[in-house]
């Protein structure tokens, strides 16, 4: 309940601060609007009334700005109650007194028929893994806002900028970014131990097979979020990151290369933690030897570690606390 009240208060303050600017921007927005992205340029001829979103988190941009999408992707990770809606999204829908929109099941890819059934005027997908074929199919339904460069690499700021521009609310999007940045700065002021520490985000490891280390590169949004939290990406991760790739892989026999990692973040539980500590190769990594590890689960914090417009405020304090505890163990 405390988190819900905090989120509601923060959003109320945001709305009050930018209400005048929002109204002015809505009145003065000139169409058509052209938005460049990886697949070309999308032209929005008039202000969209029916907004659909696909992939992860894009629906949070219109919701944060007071617009309820006609359809959005069903949550497939971190959804504790199985209703297809993450807690911060449910809270925002409650604040807007809105019903849950149509949910697109993307377990086997984008459900184009379901998207078309919502009769959208625009489709937001700034943070996504769209292929050219996906983009072409969606574009036959409505104008599409795609990612600017590479799949799954659009950070939370650029997601807000692109998706808000797609609904004719670019100025409101900038105000939303400024508000989130202010909240991050306020929380970080109480955690000076994070500043300058290096962090590496490893993808799901298996406690029974640690022969390969899969990690998120500096192109991934989880890793890019470290910078917002005062952390750095170690030289080893920077050098191992390939352009346009959000993930990489190395043999555990090469784990010595990551001896400059202060904090290790991964998804897992106590069983994985014990396996890491018992693995002779993984112990070559100082972060493992010193137990400066953050273990994330299939819950709000684990989901929110991949930052999105509504999740950041919801999980920020809890996530930073976990990082802080790990940082204090790092020598």
Secondary structure as GFF3:
##gff-version 3
##sequence-region A 1 331
A	DSSP	alpha_helix	2	28	.	.	.	ID=ss1
A	DSSP	beta_strand	33	37	.	.	.	ID=ss2
A	DSSP	beta_strand	40	44	.	.	.	ID=ss3
A	DSSP	beta_strand	51	53	.	.	.	ID=ss4
A	DSSP	alpha_helix	59	64	.	.	.	ID=ss5
A	DSSP	beta_strand	71	73	.	.	.	ID=ss6
A	DSSP	alpha_helix	87	95	.	.	.	ID=ss7
A	DSSP	beta_strand	102	104	.	.	.	ID=ss8
A	DSSP	alpha_helix	112	117	.	.	.	ID=ss9
A	DSSP	beta_strand	122	124	.	.	.	ID=ss10
A	DSSP	alpha_helix	132	139	.	.	.	ID=ss11
A	DSSP	beta_strand	143	145	.	.	.	ID=ss12
A	DSSP	alpha_helix	156	166	.	.	.	ID=ss13
A	DSSP	alpha_helix	170	188	.	.	.	ID=ss14
A	DSSP	three_ten_helix	192	194	.	.	.	ID=ss15
A	DSSP	beta_strand	199	201	.	.	.	ID=ss16
A	DSSP	beta_strand	212	216	.	.	.	ID=ss17
A	DSSP	alpha_helix	221	228	.	.	.	ID=ss18
A	DSSP	alpha_helix	235	240	.	.	.	ID=ss19
A	DSSP	beta_strand	247	251	.	.	.	ID=ss20
A	DSSP	three_ten_helix	252	258	.	.	.	ID=ss21
A	DSSP	beta_strand	263	267	.	.	.	ID=ss22
A	DSSP	alpha_helix	270	278	.	.	.	ID=ss23
A	DSSP	three_ten_helix	282	284	.	.	.	ID=ss24
A	DSSP	alpha_helix	286	289	.	.	.	ID=ss25
A	DSSP	beta_strand	293	296	.	.	.	ID=ss26
A	DSSP	alpha_helix	300	304	.	.	.	ID=ss27
A	DSSP	alpha_helix	311	329	.	.	.	ID=ss28
###
